[in-house]
Amino acid sequence: MVRLTSELIDDSKQYINAVNDRELNLRGCKIPAIENLGGTRNQFDTIDFTDNDIRKLDNLPTLSRLRSLLFHNNRIQQIQPTIGNALPGLTMLILTNNNICELGDLEPLASLPKLEYLSLIGNPVVHKPQYRLFVIFKMPQVRVLDFKRVRLAVRMFFYSLHRLVFSTHSIQGG
């Protein structure tokens, strides 16, 4: 396994991608953990961590320029609680084929104020009965979930249903 060092960052492919973002390509490096991202000097709009061995989405420095993070095919189970402080401008987070299991594991993503595009396809959490409802309610700014547009009518229906479900639980439980 390869550690994520300043040297690896400097030696990795860096280019302007198809949507005119400055991108750092760290695909397939077998990186086990996020570390030393301060070495990017906040110069990238997109960082691609596809096909690594990352287990936790944590240890993130403040990267205000970063707009997109790609984590296809990793082993992510946990997300840093303060991710919103570290990545205030993040609009796209792709976490397909990881190991996020519980709805509660998604809570930190609600702190990303600009998150509009989120994919969790291939994670055990997507099989939870209230998954889509939970994400849409907790993250009203998300416009595309699992590569499917969240329509306003669906959002309003889920919001009403969520309020009804949780107010009923409160009445029954208390």
N, CA and C atoms as a LAMMPS dump frame, in Angstrom:
ITEM: TIMESTEP
0
ITEM: NUMBER OF ATOMS
522
ITEM: BOX BOUNDS ff ff ff
-5.0000000000000000e+02 5.0000000000000000e+02
-5.0000000000000000e+02 5.0000000000000000e+02
-5.0000000000000000e+02 5.0000000000000000e+02
ITEM: ATOMS id mol type element x y z
1 1 1 N 0.831 -1.192 0
2 1 2 C 0 0 0
3 1 3 C 0.87 1.248 0
4 2 1 N 0.355 2.256 -0.623
5 2 2 C 1.088 3.499 -0.813
6 2 3 C 0.503 4.573 0.092
7 3 1 N 1.361 5.279 0.789
8 3 2 C 0.889 6.401 1.607
9 3 3 C 0.677 7.613 0.718
10 4 1 N -0.322 8.396 1.095
11 4 2 C -0.608 9.64 0.385
12 4 3 C 0.338 10.708 0.923
13 5 1 N 1.387 10.975 0.167
14 5 2 C 2.408 11.935 0.575
15 5 3 C 2.412 13.124 -0.38
16 6 1 N 3.124 14.152 -0.004
17 6 2 C 3.277 15.315 -0.887
18 6 3 C 3.943 14.912 -2.196
19 7 1 N 4.878 13.958 -2.119
20 7 2 C 5.556 13.49 -3.324
21 7 3 C 4.576 12.789 -4.266
22 8 1 N 3.698 11.946 -3.709
23 8 2 C 2.706 11.267 -4.54
24 8 3 C 1.772 12.287 -5.194
25 9 1 N 1.369 13.284 -4.431
26 9 2 C 0.508 14.342 -4.981
27 9 3 C 1.21 15.054 -6.132
28 10 1 N 2.468 15.421 -5.913
29 10 2 C 3.225 16.137 -6.951
30 10 3 C 3.475 15.279 -8.193
31 11 1 N 3.643 13.956 -7.995
32 11 2 C 3.949 13.054 -9.108
33 11 3 C 2.708 12.531 -9.835
34 12 1 N 1.531 12.755 -9.272
35 12 2 C 0.29 12.254 -9.88
36 12 3 C -0.163 13.15 -11.019
37 13 1 N -0.999 12.576 -11.888
38 13 2 C -1.523 13.342 -13.021
39 13 3 C -2.372 14.504 -12.525
40 14 1 N -2.114 15.668 -13.106
41 14 2 C -2.873 16.879 -12.81
42 14 3 C -3.219 17.511 -14.146
43 15 1 N -4.494 17.817 -14.33
44 15 2 C -4.908 18.33 -15.633
45 15 3 C -6.214 19.098 -15.513
46 16 1 N -6.59 19.744 -16.612
47 16 2 C -7.898 20.389 -16.726
48 16 3 C -8.831 19.344 -17.335
49 17 1 N -9.904 18.994 -16.622
50 17 2 C -10.802 17.934 -17.098
51 17 3 C -11.844 18.467 -18.079
52 18 1 N -12.767 17.609 -18.479
53 18 2 C -13.754 17.945 -19.513
54 18 3 C -14.705 19.075 -19.124
55 19 1 N -14.888 19.3 -17.824
56 19 2 C -15.77 20.392 -17.39
57 19 3 C -14.96 21.613 -16.939
58 20 1 N -13.709 21.652 -17.388
59 20 2 C -12.814 22.788 -17.151
60 20 3 C -12.42 22.963 -15.684
61 21 1 N -12.399 21.85 -14.935
62 21 2 C -11.933 21.871 -13.549
63 21 3 C -10.486 21.395 -13.501
64 22 1 N -9.742 21.969 -12.596
65 22 2 C -8.383 21.49 -12.35
66 22 3 C -8.504 20.228 -11.495
67 23 1 N -8.017 19.095 -12.011
68 23 2 C -8.223 17.797 -11.37
69 23 3 C -6.909 17.124 -10.992
70 24 1 N -6.927 16.48 -9.829
71 24 2 C -5.824 15.648 -9.362
72 24 3 C -6.289 14.199 -9.438
73 25 1 N -5.537 13.364 -10.16
74 25 2 C -5.907 11.972 -10.367
75 25 3 C -5.065 11.074 -9.459
76 26 1 N -5.707 10.509 -8.443
77 26 2 C -5.05 9.58 -7.52
78 26 3 C -5.669 8.182 -7.637
79 27 1 N -6.14 7.841 -8.827
80 27 2 C -6.797 6.549 -9.07
81 27 3 C -5.819 5.386 -8.928
82 28 1 N -6.315 4.325 -8.305
83 28 2 C -5.605 3.054 -8.304
84 28 3 C -4.256 3.05 -7.625
85 29 1 N -4.044 3.922 -6.677
86 29 2 C -2.746 3.992 -5.99
87 29 3 C -2.685 3.094 -4.756
88 30 1 N -3.795 2.426 -4.423
89 30 2 C -3.897 1.576 -3.222
90 30 3 C -3.674 2.378 -1.945
91 31 1 N -4.121 3.617 -1.946
92 31 2 C -4.008 4.493 -0.775
93 31 3 C -4.943 3.965 0.313
94 32 1 N -4.418 3.701 1.547
95 32 2 C -5.267 3.167 2.61
96 32 3 C -5.978 4.232 3.445
97 33 1 N -5.455 5.456 3.429
98 33 2 C -6.023 6.507 4.282
99 33 3 C -5.755 7.877 3.673
100 34 1 N -6.653 8.798 3.98
101 34 2 C -6.466 10.179 3.534
102 34 3 C -5.518 10.862 4.505
103 35 1 N -4.461 11.415 3.968
104 35 2 C -3.499 12.162 4.777
105 35 3 C -2.737 13.115 3.858
106 36 1 N -2.177 14.131 4.438
107 36 2 C -1.326 15.081 3.716
108 36 3 C -2.007 15.795 2.553
109 37 1 N -3.34 15.929 2.584
110 37 2 C -4.015 16.642 1.495
111 37 3 C -3.713 18.133 1.513
112 38 1 N -3.161 18.61 2.6
113 38 2 C -2.693 19.994 2.624
114 38 3 C -1.638 20.224 1.551
115 39 1 N -0.981 19.135 1.126
116 39 2 C 0.017 19.205 0.066
117 39 3 C -0.565 19.597 -1.283
118 40 1 N -1.881 19.585 -1.414
119 40 2 C -2.508 20.031 -2.663
120 40 3 C -2.541 21.553 -2.741
121 41 1 N -2.287 22.203 -1.625
122 41 2 C -2.271 23.67 -1.523
123 41 3 C -3.572 24.291 -2.058
124 42 1 N -4.686 23.55 -1.885
125 42 2 C -6.015 24.047 -2.265
126 42 3 C -6.054 24.506 -3.724
127 43 1 N -5.365 23.771 -4.604
128 43 2 C -5.263 24.163 -6.011
129 43 3 C -6.199 23.394 -6.937
130 44 1 N -7.005 22.477 -6.394
131 44 2 C -7.802 21.611 -7.262
132 44 3 C -9.293 21.792 -7.039
133 45 1 N -10.048 21.642 -8.139
134 45 2 C -11.507 21.652 -8.085
135 45 3 C -12.031 20.233 -7.883
136 46 1 N -11.29 19.249 -8.393
137 46 2 C -11.7 17.843 -8.347
138 46 3 C -10.516 16.985 -7.926
139 47 1 N -10.78 16.027 -7.031
140 47 2 C -9.78 15.014 -6.687
141 47 3 C -10.438 13.654 -6.877
142 48 1 N -9.762 12.781 -7.624
143 48 2 C -10.282 11.454 -7.942
144 48 3 C -9.509 10.396 -7.16
145 49 1 N -10.187 9.778 -6.177
146 49 2 C -9.619 8.714 -5.345
147 49 3 C -10.172 7.339 -5.739
148 50 1 N -10.645 7.182 -6.954
149 50 2 C -11.242 5.923 -7.399
150 50 3 C -10.242 4.771 -7.287
151 51 1 N -10.748 3.586 -6.923
152 51 2 C -9.964 2.343 -6.868
153 51 3 C -8.785 2.418 -5.902
154 52 1 N -9.068 2.813 -4.669
155 52 2 C -8.075 2.784 -3.599
156 52 3 C -8.611 1.905 -2.471
157 53 1 N -7.988 1.953 -1.3
158 53 2 C -8.397 1.134 -0.149
159 53 3 C -8.795 1.996 1.044
160 54 1 N -9.332 3.162 0.795
161 54 2 C -9.678 4.112 1.854
162 54 3 C -10.886 3.6 2.622
163 55 1 N -10.786 3.599 3.957
164 55 2 C -11.858 3.103 4.824
165 55 3 C -12.639 4.217 5.507
166 56 1 N -11.995 5.366 5.69
167 56 2 C -12.648 6.488 6.365
168 56 3 C -12.493 7.751 5.533
169 57 1 N -13.576 8.476 5.401
170 57 2 C -13.535 9.782 4.746
171 57 3 C -13.297 10.79 5.86
172 58 1 N -12.016 10.916 6.238
173 58 2 C -11.663 11.787 7.356
174 58 3 C -10.283 12.384 7.139
175 59 1 N -9.803 13.084 8.148
176 59 2 C -8.488 13.72 8.108
177 59 3 C -8.397 14.721 6.955
178 60 1 N -9.493 15.44 6.741
179 60 2 C -9.558 16.396 5.636
180 60 3 C -9.198 17.796 6.114
181 61 1 N -8.213 18.427 5.488
182 61 2 C -7.937 19.826 5.807
183 61 3 C -8.979 20.707 5.119
184 62 1 N -8.975 21.975 5.427
185 62 2 C -9.885 22.886 4.745
186 62 3 C -9.423 23.059 3.301
187 63 1 N -10.308 22.684 2.381
188 63 2 C -10.044 22.818 0.946
189 63 3 C -11.23 23.558 0.343
190 64 1 N -11.196 24.872 0.429
191 64 2 C -12.344 25.692 0.031
192 64 3 C -12.586 25.685 -1.479
193 65 1 N -11.563 25.419 -2.263
194 65 2 C -11.728 25.405 -3.724
195 65 3 C -12.368 24.107 -4.229
196 66 1 N -12.195 23.028 -3.495
197 66 2 C -12.627 21.706 -3.942
198 66 3 C -14.135 21.648 -4.171
199 67 1 N -14.537 21.199 -5.358
200 67 2 C -15.954 21.102 -5.733
201 67 3 C -16.419 19.656 -5.884
202 68 1 N -15.502 18.758 -6.276
203 68 2 C -15.894 17.369 -6.561
204 68 3 C -14.895 16.391 -5.962
205 69 1 N -15.442 15.343 -5.339
206 69 2 C -14.632 14.242 -4.823
207 69 3 C -15.203 12.937 -5.358
208 70 1 N -14.317 12.108 -5.896
209 70 2 C -14.716 10.818 -6.46
210 70 3 C -14.054 9.705 -5.653
211 71 1 N -14.865 8.85 -5.063
212 71 2 C -14.382 7.74 -4.239
213 71 3 C -14.974 6.408 -4.691
214 72 1 N -15.12 6.186 -6.002
215 72 2 C -15.625 4.898 -6.491
216 72 3 C -14.713 3.781 -5.99
217 73 1 N -15.298 2.661 -5.628
218 73 2 C -14.535 1.438 -5.353
219 73 3 C -13.456 1.612 -4.292
220 74 1 N -13.861 2.062 -3.13
221 74 2 C -13.001 2.081 -1.96
222 74 3 C -13.67 1.2 -0.907
223 75 1 N -13.343 1.418 0.364
224 75 2 C -13.947 0.646 1.457
225 75 3 C -14.533 1.571 2.518
226 76 1 N -14.936 2.748 2.14
227 76 2 C -15.353 3.767 3.102
228 76 3 C -16.544 3.289 3.921
229 77 1 N -16.381 3.4 5.261
230 77 2 C -17.416 3.028 6.22
231 77 3 C -17.846 4.22 7.068
232 78 1 N -16.939 5.175 7.245
233 78 2 C -17.192 6.307 8.14
234 78 3 C -16.874 7.614 7.431
235 79 1 N -17.589 8.668 7.868
236 79 2 C -17.397 9.999 7.3
237 79 3 C -17.116 10.974 8.432
238 80 1 N -16.095 11.786 8.241
239 80 2 C -15.684 12.787 9.228
240 80 3 C -16.87 13.67 9.62
241 81 1 N -17.163 13.793 10.93
242 81 2 C -18.302 14.609 11.369
243 81 3 C -18.212 16.074 10.948
244 82 1 N -17.002 16.584 10.795
245 82 2 C -16.817 18.002 10.448
246 82 3 C -16.51 18.199 8.967
247 83 1 N -16.98 17.296 8.131
248 83 2 C -16.688 17.374 6.697
249 83 3 C -17.163 18.696 6.096
250 84 1 N -18.253 19.237 6.581
251 84 2 C -18.777 20.503 6.061
252 84 3 C -17.843 21.668 6.301
253 85 1 N -17.141 21.66 7.427
254 85 2 C -16.159 22.714 7.71
255 85 3 C -14.938 22.582 6.808
256 86 1 N -14.539 21.352 6.532
257 86 2 C -13.348 21.112 5.723
258 86 3 C -13.591 21.364 4.235
259 87 1 N -14.808 21.09 3.773
260 87 2 C -15.109 21.173 2.335
261 87 3 C -16.347 22.036 2.092
262 88 1 N -16.271 23.325 2.396
263 88 2 C -17.469 24.176 2.325
264 88 3 C -18.024 24.37 0.918
265 89 1 N -17.219 24.163 -0.113
266 89 2 C -17.677 24.377 -1.481
267 89 3 C -17.997 23.105 -2.244
268 90 1 N -17.958 21.952 -1.575
269 90 2 C -18.165 20.678 -2.263
270 90 3 C -19.584 20.577 -2.815
271 91 1 N -19.694 20.351 -4.122
272 91 2 C -21.008 20.221 -4.761
273 91 3 C -21.289 18.794 -5.228
274 92 1 N -20.236 17.987 -5.431
275 92 2 C -20.434 16.619 -5.913
276 92 3 C -19.586 15.648 -5.107
277 93 1 N -20.247 14.597 -4.598
278 93 2 C -19.562 13.549 -3.85
279 93 3 C -20.044 12.202 -4.381
280 94 1 N -19.126 11.451 -4.96
281 94 2 C -19.452 10.153 -5.539
282 94 3 C -18.804 9.074 -4.671
283 95 1 N -19.654 8.308 -3.994
284 95 2 C -19.211 7.259 -3.072
285 95 3 C -19.724 5.886 -3.516
286 96 1 N -19.803 5.642 -4.811
287 96 2 C -20.316 4.361 -5.296
288 96 3 C -19.38 3.221 -4.907
289 97 1 N -19.987 2.08 -4.589
290 97 2 C -19.258 0.851 -4.255
291 97 3 C -18.296 1.026 -3.091
292 98 1 N -18.845 1.416 -1.962
293 98 2 C -18.097 1.482 -0.713
294 98 3 C -18.817 0.614 0.309
295 99 1 N -18.611 0.875 1.606
296 99 2 C -19.194 0.018 2.639
297 99 3 C -19.943 0.826 3.694
298 100 1 N -20.678 1.843 3.275
299 100 2 C -21.48 2.634 4.205
300 100 3 C -22.746 1.834 4.486
301 101 1 N -22.986 1.529 5.771
302 101 2 C -24.038 0.572 6.131
303 101 3 C -25.294 1.184 6.738
304 102 1 N -25.162 2.213 7.559
305 102 2 C -26.295 2.73 8.32
306 102 3 C -26.671 4.139 7.882
307 103 1 N -27.948 4.468 8.021
308 103 2 C -28.407 5.819 7.695
309 103 3 C -27.669 6.855 8.532
310 104 1 N -27.426 6.556 9.79
311 104 2 C -26.706 7.478 10.667
312 104 3 C -25.303 7.795 10.179
313 105 1 N -24.711 6.877 9.418
314 105 2 C -23.374 7.11 8.863
315 105 3 C -23.38 8.246 7.847
316 106 1 N -24.568 8.592 7.333
317 106 2 C -24.698 9.659 6.333
318 106 3 C -24.892 11.037 6.957
319 107 1 N -25.181 11.097 8.25
320 107 2 C -25.464 12.366 8.939
321 107 3 C -24.437 13.463 8.653
322 108 1 N -23.122 13.165 8.686
323 108 2 C -22.152 14.239 8.441
324 108 3 C -22.322 14.928 7.088
325 109 1 N -22.847 14.231 6.106
326 109 2 C -23.015 14.824 4.776
327 109 3 C -24.013 15.981 4.789
328 110 1 N -24.893 16.009 5.769
329 110 2 C -25.863 17.105 5.89
330 110 3 C -25.169 18.432 6.18
331 111 1 N -23.923 18.381 6.635
332 111 2 C -23.178 19.612 6.937
333 111 3 C -22.494 20.205 5.705
334 112 1 N -22.659 19.583 4.545
335 112 2 C -22.09 20.11 3.296
336 112 3 C -23.12 21.039 2.654
337 113 1 N -22.982 22.35 2.84
338 113 2 C -24.046 23.277 2.444
339 113 3 C -24.313 23.353 0.944
340 114 1 N -23.333 23.03 0.115
341 114 2 C -23.499 23.17 -1.336
342 114 3 C -23.621 21.84 -2.072
343 115 1 N -23.696 20.738 -1.325
344 115 2 C -23.76 19.417 -1.951
345 115 3 C -25.04 19.273 -2.77
346 116 1 N -24.885 19.069 -4.073
347 116 2 C -26.031 18.924 -4.977
348 116 3 C -26.087 17.555 -5.645
349 117 1 N -24.948 16.909 -5.803
350 117 2 C -24.864 15.628 -6.499
351 117 3 C -24.232 14.612 -5.558
352 118 1 N -24.977 13.559 -5.247
353 118 2 C -24.509 12.538 -4.315
354 118 3 C -24.85 11.166 -4.877
355 119 1 N -23.866 10.273 -4.883
356 119 2 C -24.136 8.892 -5.281
357 119 3 C -23.603 7.942 -4.22
358 120 1 N -24.493 7.058 -3.787
359 120 2 C -24.16 6.028 -2.803
360 120 3 C -24.487 4.628 -3.336
361 121 1 N -24.697 4.52 -4.635
362 121 2 C -25.001 3.221 -5.253
363 121 3 C -23.902 2.224 -4.876
364 122 1 N -24.307 0.988 -4.581
365 122 2 C -23.332 -0.047 -4.266
366 122 3 C -22.906 -0.074 -2.815
367 123 1 N -23.55 0.718 -1.96
368 123 2 C -23.309 0.692 -0.52
369 123 3 C -24.471 -0.045 0.141
370 124 1 N -24.228 -0.787 1.224
371 124 2 C -25.325 -1.477 1.91
372 124 3 C -26.451 -0.541 2.362
373 125 1 N -26.143 0.706 2.651
374 125 2 C -27.147 1.646 3.154
375 125 3 C -28.292 1.874 2.169
376 126 1 N -28.051 1.72 0.879
377 126 2 C -29.115 1.993 -0.098
378 126 3 C -30.254 0.977 -0.012
379 127 1 N -30.042 -0.122 0.695
380 127 2 C -31.078 -1.14 0.855
381 127 3 C -31.923 -0.916 2.107
382 128 1 N -31.608 0.1 2.888
383 128 2 C -32.41 0.433 4.073
384 128 3 C -33.77 0.949 3.611
385 129 1 N -34.843 0.595 4.323
386 129 2 C -36.192 0.962 3.879
387 129 3 C -36.423 2.464 3.681
388 130 1 N -35.862 3.305 4.492
389 130 2 C -36.126 4.743 4.401
390 130 3 C -34.951 5.521 3.809
391 131 1 N -34.067 4.852 3.082
392 131 2 C -32.838 5.476 2.59
393 131 3 C -33.079 6.768 1.805
394 132 1 N -33.822 6.694 0.743
395 132 2 C -34.007 7.873 -0.118
396 132 3 C -34.74 8.986 0.633
397 133 1 N -35.741 8.629 1.4
398 133 2 C -36.473 9.579 2.234
399 133 3 C -35.524 10.281 3.196
400 134 1 N -34.675 9.512 3.861
401 134 2 C -33.726 10.059 4.824
402 134 3 C -32.79 11.066 4.165
403 135 1 N -32.197 10.681 3.048
404 135 2 C -31.235 11.559 2.374
405 135 3 C -31.909 12.847 1.9
406 136 1 N -33.067 12.727 1.286
407 136 2 C -33.755 13.916 0.767
408 136 3 C -34.169 14.848 1.899
409 137 1 N -34.596 14.286 3.026
410 137 2 C -34.999 15.121 4.159
411 137 3 C -33.79 15.782 4.82
412 138 1 N -32.738 15.023 5.063
413 138 2 C -31.551 15.545 5.755
414 138 3 C -30.725 16.487 4.888
415 139 1 N -30.771 16.297 3.578
416 139 2 C -29.952 17.082 2.66
417 139 3 C -30.83 17.699 1.579
418 140 1 N -31.629 18.695 1.938
419 140 2 C -32.565 19.267 0.967
420 140 3 C -31.882 19.937 -0.222
421 141 1 N -30.601 20.231 -0.102
422 141 2 C -29.878 20.871 -1.198
423 141 3 C -29.486 19.874 -2.292
424 142 1 N -29.554 18.565 -2.013
425 142 2 C -29.184 17.551 -3.005
426 142 3 C -30.234 17.524 -4.115
427 143 1 N -29.775 17.738 -5.341
428 143 2 C -30.669 17.76 -6.51
429 143 3 C -30.645 16.458 -7.292
430 144 1 N -29.515 15.738 -7.205
431 144 2 C -29.379 14.464 -7.911
432 144 3 C -28.838 13.438 -6.919
433 145 1 N -29.618 12.382 -6.687
434 145 2 C -29.233 11.325 -5.757
435 145 3 C -29.142 10.016 -6.53
436 146 1 N -27.989 9.391 -6.452
437 146 2 C -27.744 8.125 -7.158
438 146 3 C -28.042 8.249 -8.649
439 147 1 N -27.621 9.36 -9.213
440 147 2 C -27.745 9.66 -10.639
441 147 3 C -29.198 9.797 -11.099
442 148 1 N -30.096 10.048 -10.144
443 148 2 C -31.5 10.301 -10.468
444 148 3 C -31.886 11.652 -9.883
445 149 1 N -32.485 12.481 -10.714
446 149 2 C -32.893 13.818 -10.281
447 149 3 C -33.956 13.716 -9.185
448 150 1 N -33.821 14.548 -8.166
449 150 2 C -34.824 14.629 -7.109
450 150 3 C -35.816 15.707 -7.525
451 151 1 N -36.985 15.302 -7.897
452 151 2 C -38.008 16.24 -8.36
453 151 3 C -38.66 16.934 -7.171
454 152 1 N -39.107 18.162 -7.399
455 152 2 C -39.72 18.951 -6.336
456 152 3 C -40.931 18.236 -5.742
457 153 1 N -41.765 17.65 -6.565
458 153 2 C -42.956 16.955 -6.058
459 153 3 C -42.563 15.793 -5.145
460 154 1 N -41.524 15.063 -5.538
461 154 2 C -41.043 13.95 -4.718
462 154 3 C -40.471 14.482 -3.413
463 155 1 N -39.699 15.557 -3.506
464 155 2 C -39.113 16.169 -2.312
465 155 3 C -40.212 16.593 -1.337
466 156 1 N -41.248 17.243 -1.839
467 156 2 C -42.34 17.704 -0.978
468 156 3 C -43.091 16.515 -0.368
469 157 1 N -43.316 15.467 -1.163
470 157 2 C -43.983 14.274 -0.651
471 157 3 C -43.147 13.626 0.45
472 158 1 N -41.847 13.431 0.193
473 158 2 C -40.976 12.817 1.191
474 158 3 C -40.886 13.671 2.445
475 159 1 N -40.827 14.991 2.265
476 159 2 C -40.739 15.881 3.417
477 159 3 C -41.986 15.732 4.289
478 160 1 N -43.164 15.726 3.67
479 160 2 C -44.421 15.558 4.413
480 160 3 C -44.475 14.191 5.08
481 161 1 N -44.08 13.155 4.346
482 161 2 C -44.083 11.803 4.884
483 161 3 C -43.116 11.689 6.058
484 162 1 N -41.932 12.257 5.908
485 162 2 C -40.932 12.206 6.972
486 162 3 C -41.462 12.879 8.23
487 163 1 N -42.068 14.049 8.077
488 163 2 C -42.637 14.758 9.232
489 163 3 C -43.719 13.918 9.89
490 164 1 N -44.571 13.289 9.087
491 164 2 C -45.644 12.455 9.608
492 164 3 C -45.078 11.241 10.339
493 165 1 N -44.12 10.558 9.718
494 165 2 C -43.527 9.361 10.316
495 165 3 C -42.863 9.697 11.638
496 166 1 N -42.063 10.758 11.666
497 166 2 C -41.331 11.064 12.883
498 166 3 C -42.199 11.723 13.941
499 167 1 N -43.235 12.458 13.574
500 167 2 C -44.134 13.013 14.584
501 167 3 C -44.988 11.895 15.177
502 168 1 N -45.351 10.882 14.386
503 168 2 C -46.092 9.727 14.893
504 168 3 C -45.233 8.941 15.868
505 169 1 N -43.944 8.761 15.546
506 169 2 C -43.04 8.062 16.461
507 169 3 C -42.909 8.827 17.769
508 170 1 N -42.868 10.151 17.7
509 170 2 C -42.749 10.969 18.907
510 170 3 C -43.982 10.818 19.781
511 171 1 N -45.154 10.798 19.168
512 171 2 C -46.399 10.66 19.926
513 171 3 C -46.472 9.276 20.563
514 172 1 N -46.134 8.246 19.805
515 172 2 C -46.203 6.883 20.326
516 172 3 C -45.136 6.632 21.385
517 173 1 N -43.96 7.213 21.175
518 173 2 C -42.858 6.974 22.106
519 173 3 C -42.941 7.816 23.358
520 174 1 N -43.625 8.907 23.335
521 174 2 C -43.585 9.824 24.46
522 174 3 C -44.899 9.992 25.044
